[in-house]
């Protein structure tokens, strides 16, 4: 498991950042393998856009 991300490191100086009620952003290990490019492509339906 990787270390949690320090969200405060990405805030501008003087900005508190996240709300105290926000959930932790710690992400666990993957439970499924990565999607193949074919699987990703099947989720996106290209559409023809015609200019008027």
N, C-alpha and C positions, 0 to 999 in steps of 0.2 A: 504494500500500500504506500502511496506517495504521501508526502507531507501536505498538510492543508495549505491553501492559498491565503496569504496575508492580504485581505482586501484593503486594509488601511494603508498599505504601501503604495496603492494606486490612487489615493485621494490627493487632491491639491493641498498644499500647506494650509493649515488653519481650518480645514473642513473635517468634521467628525466622521463622515462616511456613512456607514450602514446604520439603520435603526436598531435599537436594543432588542426589538421584538422580532427581527429577521431571523430566519432559521440558519443554522450552520451550513456552510457551503462545502463541507467535507464530502467528497465523492468516493464511494466504495469501488472495489474492483469490478471490472466488466463481468457480466453474467452470460453474455452471448458473444460470439465472434463478430468482427466487423462486417459490415455489409459489403457485398461485391459491387462493382460499378454497374453491372446489369440490374441489380436490385434497386440501387439508387435511381437509375434511369427509369425504371418502371414506375416510380413514384411521381415523376415529373412528366406532365403531358404538354409537349410544345404546341403552341397555337400560332397560327398565321395572323399577323397583325397588318392590316392594310391601311395606309395613310389616305386620308380623304383629300 
